[in-house]
Amino acid sequence: MTMSEIRVRPATFRDRHTVVDTLVRAFDADPVVNFLLRQDRKRRWAFETFFDVAFRRLILPVQGAWLTEGGAALWTPPGEWKSWRTWPDMFRLMRTFDGSRRRDVFAGSAQVQRAHPRAPHWYLYAMGVEPSRQGQGIGSALLRAMLERCDTHGHAAYLEASTESNARLYARNGFRTTRDLDLSARGPSLRLMWREPISNHRKSYSHL
């Protein structure tokens, strides 16, 4: 399957369960999400709640969700990353975190917030492809849906990559690493990545 055959469309509230289920499966083995969220018998609930709150509170209000069969991406436009939008669900959200590492989780989250660039940019909060669909070009197609708009309007993009394979995909699509960030002495690392808009005459997207 080529990227031209993968249909990517904006997601709406009616896609809520599809987006959440897709991201839960995609991030099941993600080191950062597993560091943040509880790993007990309520693990599935924690994953579903975490992505549901993000989708409803952070992304839908700014129309930044994209969906395709087997993958989803959550973006916020320049100036619209507002973590306070999660406050109506803060009690539920707090219960998703791993209580045994709560201090490390909060300290790591604070580091990520402080490192967030102030320059205008589109922010890729989360992008995931279901494990059974990886290697089919879905990740690249999801990226292209937004990066083409970034290039057209001259907007930068930013993300935090949680694995080496994800970082390689983003690098092939124009992102460069600006910093490696350790969430804690016992936790995983994030690779902070920035992308300047690419002019049409030198544009090249990955066909992963």
N, C-alpha and C positions, 0 to 999 in steps of 0.2 A: 504494500500500500504506500502510495506517495502522499506528500503533504497536500497536494492539490485535491486528493480524493477524501481527505479528512475534513468533515464539516464542523467548523467551530462557530458557535453562536453565543450571544449574550444570554445569561441565565437570569431568570426572574424568581419571584417568591414561589411560584408553582413548581420550580425545580429544586426546592429546598432539600427534600429528602434524597434526591439523586446526587446533588452536589455533596452533601454531608457524607452519604454512604461511600461515594467515590473517594473522597479525601481520607476517610477512616481507613479504607483498605490500602490506599496508596502510602499512608504514613505509618502503617502498622509496625514496620521495622526501623523507622526513622530514629536515629540516636538522640536528636534534640527533643522531639516530641515525647519520646519515652523517658527522657530525663525529667521533663517538666511534669508529666501526668502520672497519676497513680497507677500502680501495677497490681492491685489486688483484685478481688472479685468484681469490683465496679469499674474495671479498666475500660470495657466497651462503652459504658455510660459516660465515662470521662472523655473519651475520644469524641463520641458523638456530640456531647455538650460543648466541648471546646470549639469544634468546627462549626457547629450550629450557631453559637453566639457570634463567632467571627463573621459568618455569612450574613446573619440578620442585622447585626448592629454596626459592623465596620464597613461592610462591602455593599450590601444592597442599597443603603441610602445614597451612595455615590455611583451606583450602576457600574461596578467594577468586576462583576463575576462573568466568567466565560466557561462554557461547557461543551464537551464533545463526548462521543461514546468512549468510555474508558478513561476520561481525564477531565480535570477541572482546574481553573486558575482564579485566584482572588487578588485583585489589584485595587489600589486607591489612587486617584488623580493627584496632581501637584497640589500641595497645601491641604489635602483632605485626610491625612492620616491622623485620626482623632481617637486615641485609645479610650478617652472618657466616654465614648459612646456605649461602651460595654457596662456602664454603671448600673442600668436597670437589672442586669443579670449577674451582678458582681458576686452575690452570695453563692449562686450556683457555680459560677466560674471558679471561685476560690476552692470549692470542694473537689474540683477536677485535679488539683495539683497534688503531688506526692507529699503527704504530710511529714514523712521521715526526712525529706530534703527541703522542707519549705524555706529555710533560711537561704540555702544555696539557690533555690529556684527564684526567689524574689531578688536576690543579689544579681543573678545572671540576667534576669529580665530587665532590671534597672540598667545594667551595662548596655544591653541591646538598645534600650530607649535613648540612652545618652549618646550612643554612637550613630544614631539615625541622622543622616545628612540634613542640613538646613536648606541647601540649594533646592530649587523646585525640581520635582521628579515624579514619575509614576513609580509606585512602590508595589513590588510583587510580594504580597504577604504570604501566600502559599500557592504552590502548584504541585499537583500530584497526578500520577498515572497509575492505574491499577497494575499490580505485579504481573498479571497474566497478559497485559497489553503493552508492556514495556518493550522497547526496541522496534516499535512499529511506526515511529515518526510522530506519535501523538504529542509528546512534550514539545517538540519543535514547532508543530502546528499551533499549539496553544500559545507559545511565545510569539510566533509570527503575527497572530491576530492582534496583539497589542503593540509589538515593536514596529510594525509597519505604520501604525498611527503615530507612534512616538517620532519616527523618522519624518513623516509627512508634516507634523506640526512643530518639529524641532525640540522635542522634549527628551530629557534624560530619563533613565530608569535605574532602579536600585533594588537590591535583594540581599538576603542572607542565605548562603548555600550551606546545607547541613551535612552533605556528603561529597566525597571527591568526584563521584560520577555525575552528580548534579552540577558541580562546579565546572566540570569539563563541558557539559552541554551548554551552560550559560556562556562560557568562554568562547565556544564556537559561534555563538550568536551575538558577539560583540561586547560582552561584559569583561571587565578587568578587576582583579582583586585589589582592594585598597587596604585591607587589614584582616588579620586573623584574630578572632576573639574567643578566648577561653571562657566558658560560662562559669566555671568554678574549677578549683584544683582537682575535684573528683568528677567533673562533668565533661561533656563533649565540647567541641569547638565549632564555631561558625566562621565561614569565609564571607566577609562583606564585599559585595561586588557592585560596581557602578558601570553604567553604559551611556556614553554620549550618543546623540542621534547620528545616524549614518546617512550621508547624502546618497541619492539614487544611483549615481555613477559608480559607486564602490560598495553597494549593498550586497551582502551574501548571507544567506540563512542556512543553517545546518539541516541536513536530511537524515538525522539520526533514525 
